[in-house]
Amino acid sequence: DEQFRLFEETTRILPADMKVIGQYGDIYTFVWELMGFETFSFALVEDPDLVQAMFDRIGSIIYTLFERMAQFDIVGGLFYSDDIAYQTGLMMSPQALRRYLFPWMKKIGALCQKRQMPYIYHSDGILYEVMDDLLATGITALQPIEPKAWDIVEVKKRYGDRLALVGNVDVDLLARATPDAIRLEVRRLIEQVGASGGYFVG
């Protein structure tokens, strides 16, 4: 309740033509962190009922948070974050994601569709194997398009007509490179990815 008061306070001070983005996440991450990744991995095979119970319990709690955020008029979009991939591939099979996680993401997507607002999803890593599944959950923007995992120009070609792209400026570049090198990369992204719209530098 204390955290939701921030939305009420913001309503009083934010200009009328501005909104905030409600953010939370980590249904999948909380499940494997609570179990430990090795135990979780074995349970996917040996005790799927336990895995389902964990996803149902954590999913219902986190979905309720999104449901409450969506009730505030000041909220203009929802942002769900949950890392499901490495730079080289998914952290668990597409089939397991379809069974346990994506149904909850689809419910969050339904909240956004009802309010006609953006649904932003964050995951590091490469997601090609489940991109159609993610689009089916209703996401309208993807972040951060990790540059070491996949080529954002290719992602734009494949999905740019259905999905806004957010990010792709490498954090290591920001930390170590010269200002000129950073400017060059940002300009490249704006020209190659943002020229036709649907791209947020980040």
C-alpha positions in Angstrom: 0.0 0.0 0.0 2.9 2.4 0.8 4.4 1.8 -2.6 1.1 2.5 -4.4 0.8 5.8 -2.6 3.6 7.0 -4.9 1.2 6.8 -7.8 -1.3 9.0 -5.9 1.4 11.5 -5.0 2.6 11.6 -8.6 -0.9 12.3 -9.8 -0.9 15.5 -7.9 2.5 16.8 -9.2 2.8 15.5 -12.8 1.7 17.7 -15.7 -1.7 16.7 -17.1 -0.2 15.5 -20.4 2.4 13.2 -18.8 2.1 9.6 -17.6 4.3 7.2 -15.6 5.2 3.6 -16.4 4.3 0.9 -13.9 7.2 -1.6 -13.6 7.7 -4.9 -11.8 8.5 -8.4 -12.9 10.5 -11.6 -12.3 7.9 -14.4 -12.0 10.4 -16.8 -13.6 13.4 -15.4 -11.8 11.7 -15.5 -8.4 10.7 -19.2 -8.9 14.2 -20.3 -9.8 15.9 -18.1 -7.2 13.7 -19.4 -4.4 14.4 -23.0 -5.4 18.0 -22.6 -6.6 18.7 -23.0 -10.3 19.9 -26.6 -10.1 17.0 -27.7 -8.0 14.6 -25.9 -10.3 16.1 -27.5 -13.4 15.7 -31.0 -11.9 12.2 -30.2 -10.8 11.2 -29.2 -14.3 11.6 -32.9 -15.1 11.1 -34.7 -11.8 8.4 -32.6 -10.1 6.5 -30.4 -12.7 3.6 -30.1 -10.3 5.8 -28.3 -7.8 7.1 -26.0 -10.5 3.5 -25.3 -11.6 2.6 -24.5 -7.9 5.5 -22.1 -7.6 4.6 -20.3 -10.8 1.0 -20.1 -9.8 1.7 -18.7 -6.4 4.3 -16.1 -7.5 2.5 -15.3 -10.7 -0.7 -14.5 -8.9 1.1 -12.2 -6.4 2.9 -10.3 -9.2 -0.1 -10.2 -11.5 -2.1 -8.5 -8.7 0.6 -5.8 -8.5 0.2 -5.1 -12.2 -3.6 -5.2 -11.9 -3.4 -2.5 -9.2 -1.0 -0.4 -11.1 -3.2 -0.5 -14.2 -6.1 1.0 -12.2 -4.3 4.3 -11.8 -5.2 6.8 -14.5 -1.7 8.2 -14.3 -0.2 4.9 -15.4 0.3 5.1 -19.2 2.1 1.8 -19.7 3.2 -1.4 -18.0 6.8 -2.7 -18.0 7.4 -6.4 -17.1 11.0 -7.5 -16.7 12.2 -11.1 -16.4 15.5 -12.4 -17.8 14.8 -15.7 -19.6 17.9 -15.9 -21.9 21.7 -15.7 -22.1 23.6 -14.3 -25.0 23.7 -17.8 -26.5 20.2 -19.0 -25.9 17.3 -19.5 -23.6 17.7 -20.4 -19.9 15.0 -23.1 -20.2 13.1 -24.7 -23.0 10.5 -22.9 -25.1 8.0 -25.6 -24.1 8.6 -24.8 -20.3 8.3 -21.1 -20.9 5.0 -21.7 -22.8 3.7 -23.8 -20.0 4.7 -21.8 -16.9 5.6 -18.2 -17.7 3.9 -17.0 -20.9 0.3 -17.5 -19.6 1.1 -14.9 -16.8 2.6 -12.5 -19.3 -0.4 -12.8 -21.5 -2.6 -11.9 -18.5 -0.5 -8.7 -18.0 -0.9 -8.1 -21.7 -4.6 -8.3 -21.4 -4.5 -5.5 -18.8 -2.6 -3.3 -21.3 -5.0 -4.1 -24.1 -8.0 -3.2 -21.9 -6.4 0.2 -21.1 -5.0 0.6 -24.6 -1.5 1.3 -23.3 2.0 0.0 -24.1 3.3 -3.3 -22.7 7.1 -3.2 -22.5 9.1 -6.4 -21.8 12.7 -6.7 -20.7 14.9 -9.7 -21.0 18.6 -9.9 -21.6 19.9 -12.4 -24.1 18.7 -13.7 -27.5 15.0 -14.5 -27.8 14.5 -15.6 -31.4 13.2 -19.0 -30.4 10.2 -17.5 -28.5 9.6 -14.2 -30.3 6.3 -15.4 -31.7 5.2 -16.5 -28.3 6.3 -13.2 -26.8 4.3 -11.3 -29.4 1.3 -13.5 -28.6 1.5 -12.3 -25.0 0.7 -8.8 -26.2 4.0 -7.1 -25.7 4.4 -3.9 -27.8 8.0 -3.0 -27.0 11.1 -5.1 -26.3 14.1 -3.9 -24.2 17.2 -3.9 -24.2 18.0 -5.8 -27.4 21.4 -6.8 -25.9 24.0 -5.9 -28.5 26.3 -8.9 -27.7 23.3 -11.3 -28.1 21.7 -10.2 -31.4 21.8 -7.7 -34.2 19.2 -4.9 -33.7 19.1 -4.2 -37.4 18.0 -7.8 -38.1 15.5 -7.6 -35.2 14.1 -4.4 -36.7 13.7 -6.1 -40.2 11.9 -9.1 -38.7 9.7 -7.5 -36.1 9.8 -3.7 -36.5 6.3 -3.6 -37.9 4.9 -5.3 -34.8 7.2 -4.2 -32.0 8.9 -1.0 -30.8 12.6 -1.6 -29.9 14.3 0.0 -26.8 18.0 0.1 -26.0 21.0 -1.6 -27.7 23.5 1.0 -26.5 26.0 -1.3 -24.7 26.6 -0.4 -21.1 30.2 -1.3 -21.4 30.6 1.1 -24.2 29.0 3.9 -22.0 31.4 3.0 -19.2 34.7 2.7 -21.2 34.4 4.5 -24.5 35.2 8.0 -25.5 32.3 10.5 -25.9 33.0 10.6 -29.6 32.7 6.8 -29.9 29.4 6.8 -27.9 28.0 9.6 -30.2 29.0 7.6 -33.3 27.2 4.4 -32.0 24.1 6.3 -31.0 23.9 8.1 -34.4 24.3 4.7 -36.1 21.4 3.3 -34.2 19.2 6.3 -34.8 20.0 6.2 -38.6 19.8 2.4 -39.1 17.0 1.5 -36.6 15.2 4.7 -35.8 14.8 6.3 -39.2 11.4 4.6 -39.8 10.2 5.1 -36.2 9.5 2.6 -33.4 12.9 2.9 -31.7 14.0 4.4 -28.3 17.7 4.9 -27.8 18.8 3.4 -24.4 
